Amino acid sequence: MRKSQISRVVGGVLTFVVSMGVLLPGCVVRVPQLDALVGSVKDWVATEPSIRLSEFRWTARLGNEGRLLTLYELEDQFVFASDDGEDLLLFDGWVMRRVQGFALKNRIDIKDTDLRRVYRSGDTRLEVLCQPFENVKRVSYQGILRVQYCSLDGKNKPNIAITLDVSGDIVVIKQALGVEDLSVELRRVKRNLRMD
């Protein structure tokens, strides 16, 4: 792997960590040209196998489907992709914006406008009201949990939970997907950092 590739990947993760600490709670990052972005990831995964570093591996579970994914930064977005590029999760630093693969019939797109979140999957559309993220302090060795609650039919439920370790790095992301009671859970694989 070239040094420039390592620098770009490491820089992407550092940007991600810094952006989580700097962004205001509830801030929405717009995701332009999602189709082009997802296509780029598939092409990139196919042509750059050397970019896959074990330090950027995550496990993902969606319903009964489990995958091993790699974290990439592309055009200021974060993409978790399977090695074949078929299973993709697009993450803006706060919210999964697209989920596809995982044996789903249709991809799931998620868009926020003010405090409203809209889920779309095929002909299904669901709109919920969401509150800003709040920090829930945990035992010091476990870091911090950031939670966002959304309501449907007047009932508030946790919609997104992001766990940060004591270093401020994201280690777990859980998010409801608004379709058939599905949710996705990502867990960072413990890393053994070594750069030659």
C-alpha positions as CSV (number, residue, x, y, z in Angstrom):
1,M,0.0,0.0,0.0
2,R,1.3,3.4,-0.9
3,K,1.9,6.0,1.9
4,S,-0.6,8.4,0.3
5,Q,-3.3,5.7,0.6
6,I,-2.5,5.1,4.2
7,S,-2.4,8.8,4.9
8,R,-5.8,9.2,3.2
9,V,-7.4,6.4,5.1
10,V,-6.0,7.4,8.5
11,G,-6.9,11.1,7.7
12,G,-10.4,10.0,7.0
13,V,-10.8,8.3,10.3
14,L,-9.3,11.2,12.1
15,T,-11.6,13.6,10.3
16,F,-14.5,11.4,11.3
17,V,-13.5,11.5,15.0
18,V,-12.9,15.2,15.0
19,S,-16.2,15.9,13.2
20,M,-18.1,13.9,15.8
21,G,-16.6,16.1,18.5
22,V,-17.1,19.4,16.7
23,L,-20.5,19.0,15.1
24,L,-23.4,20.4,17.1
25,P,-26.0,17.9,18.3
26,G,-28.8,17.4,15.8
27,C,-26.8,18.9,13.0
28,V,-27.7,17.5,9.6
29,V,-25.1,16.9,6.9
30,R,-26.6,16.9,3.4
31,V,-25.7,14.0,1.2
32,P,-25.4,15.0,-2.5
33,Q,-25.4,12.6,-5.4
34,L,-25.9,9.4,-3.4
35,D,-26.1,7.2,-6.5
36,A,-22.7,8.4,-7.8
37,L,-21.2,8.0,-4.4
38,V,-22.4,4.4,-4.0
39,G,-21.2,3.6,-7.5
40,S,-17.8,5.1,-6.8
41,V,-17.5,2.9,-3.7
42,K,-18.3,-0.3,-5.7
43,D,-15.7,0.7,-8.3
44,W,-13.1,1.6,-5.7
45,V,-13.6,-1.6,-3.7
46,A,-13.1,-3.6,-7.0
47,T,-10.0,-1.8,-8.1
48,E,-8.2,-1.0,-4.8
49,P,-8.0,-4.2,-2.7
50,S,-4.8,-3.0,-1.0
51,I,-6.7,-0.2,0.7
52,R,-8.5,-2.6,3.0
53,L,-6.8,-2.4,6.4
54,S,-7.9,-4.5,9.3
55,E,-7.9,-1.3,11.5
56,F,-11.0,-0.1,9.6
57,R,-13.1,-3.3,9.8
58,W,-16.6,-3.3,11.4
59,T,-19.2,-6.0,11.9
60,A,-22.7,-5.2,10.8
61,R,-26.0,-6.9,11.7
62,L,-29.2,-6.1,10.0
63,G,-32.1,-8.5,11.0
64,N,-30.7,-12.0,10.5
65,E,-28.0,-10.8,8.1
66,G,-24.4,-10.3,9.4
67,R,-21.5,-8.9,7.4
68,L,-17.9,-7.8,7.8
69,L,-17.5,-4.3,6.4
70,T,-14.6,-1.9,5.8
71,L,-14.9,1.8,6.5
72,Y,-14.0,4.2,3.7
73,E,-14.2,8.0,3.4
74,L,-15.5,9.3,0.0
75,E,-16.4,12.8,-0.8
76,D,-16.7,13.7,2.9
77,Q,-19.1,10.8,3.6
78,F,-18.3,7.6,5.4
79,V,-19.2,4.3,3.7
80,F,-19.2,0.9,5.2
81,A,-18.8,-1.6,2.4
82,S,-18.5,-5.4,2.1
83,D,-15.5,-6.7,0.1
84,D,-17.7,-7.2,-3.0
85,G,-19.3,-3.8,-2.7
86,E,-22.8,-5.2,-2.6
87,D,-23.6,-4.4,1.0
88,L,-23.3,-0.7,1.8
89,L,-24.1,1.7,4.6
90,L,-23.7,5.4,4.0
91,F,-23.1,7.4,7.2
92,D,-22.8,11.1,7.6
93,G,-21.3,11.1,11.1
94,W,-24.7,11.1,12.8
95,V,-27.2,9.1,10.7
96,M,-27.1,6.2,8.3
97,R,-28.4,7.8,5.1
98,R,-28.6,4.7,2.9
99,V,-28.7,1.0,3.5
100,Q,-28.5,-1.5,0.7
101,G,-27.7,-5.1,0.2
102,F,-28.1,-7.4,3.3
103,A,-30.7,-9.4,1.4
104,L,-33.1,-6.4,1.4
105,K,-35.7,-6.2,-1.4
106,N,-35.2,-2.5,-1.8
107,R,-32.5,-0.1,-0.5
108,I,-33.5,2.2,2.4
109,D,-32.9,5.9,2.0
110,I,-33.1,8.2,5.1
111,K,-33.4,12.0,4.8
112,D,-33.8,14.7,7.5
113,T,-35.6,18.0,7.1
114,D,-35.5,20.1,10.3
115,L,-36.6,17.6,13.0
116,R,-38.4,15.3,10.6
117,R,-36.8,12.1,9.4
118,V,-38.2,10.4,6.3
119,Y,-37.5,6.7,5.5
120,R,-38.1,5.4,2.0
121,S,-37.9,1.8,0.8
122,G,-39.5,1.0,-2.5
123,D,-43.1,2.2,-2.2
124,T,-42.9,2.5,1.6
125,R,-42.5,5.9,3.2
126,L,-42.4,6.7,6.9
127,E,-42.0,10.1,8.6
128,V,-41.1,10.5,12.2
129,L,-40.3,13.5,14.5
130,C,-36.8,13.4,16.0
131,Q,-35.2,15.2,18.9
132,P,-31.6,16.5,19.0
133,F,-28.9,14.1,20.1
134,E,-28.2,13.9,23.8
135,N,-25.2,12.6,25.6
136,V,-25.7,9.9,28.2
137,K,-22.7,9.6,30.4
138,R,-21.6,6.0,31.2
139,V,-19.0,4.4,33.4
140,S,-15.7,6.2,32.6
141,Y,-14.0,3.1,31.1
142,Q,-16.8,2.7,28.6
143,G,-16.9,6.2,27.3
144,I,-20.0,8.1,26.3
145,L,-23.3,7.1,24.7
146,R,-25.0,9.6,22.3
147,V,-28.7,8.9,21.8
148,Q,-31.4,10.4,19.5
149,Y,-35.1,9.8,20.2
150,C,-37.7,9.9,17.5
151,S,-41.5,9.6,18.0
152,L,-44.1,7.8,16.0
153,D,-47.7,8.0,17.1
154,G,-46.7,10.1,20.1
155,K,-44.3,7.4,21.5
156,N,-40.6,8.4,21.9
157,K,-38.2,5.6,21.2
158,P,-34.4,5.5,20.8
159,N,-33.7,5.8,17.1
160,I,-29.9,6.1,17.0
161,A,-27.4,5.2,19.7
162,I,-23.7,6.0,19.1
163,T,-21.1,4.7,21.6
164,L,-17.8,6.4,21.9
165,D,-14.8,4.9,23.8
166,V,-12.8,7.0,26.3
167,S,-10.6,8.2,23.3
168,G,-13.7,9.7,21.6
169,D,-13.7,7.1,18.8
170,I,-17.0,5.6,17.7
171,V,-17.1,1.9,18.5
172,V,-20.8,1.1,18.1
173,I,-23.6,2.5,16.0
174,K,-27.2,1.3,16.4
175,Q,-30.0,2.8,14.3
176,A,-33.6,2.0,13.6
177,L,-34.4,1.9,9.8
178,G,-38.1,2.7,9.8
179,V,-39.0,-0.3,7.7
180,E,-40.5,-3.5,9.1
181,D,-39.0,-2.8,12.6
182,L,-35.5,-3.4,11.1
183,S,-32.5,-1.9,12.7
184,V,-28.7,-2.0,11.9
185,E,-25.9,-2.4,14.4
186,L,-22.3,-1.7,13.6
187,R,-19.4,-2.6,15.9
188,R,-15.8,-1.7,15.3
189,V,-13.5,-4.7,15.2
190,K,-10.8,-4.3,17.8
191,R,-7.8,-3.0,16.0
192,N,-4.1,-3.9,16.2
193,L,-2.6,-0.8,14.7
194,R,0.7,-1.5,12.9
195,M,2.0,0.6,10.1
196,D,5.2,-0.5,8.2
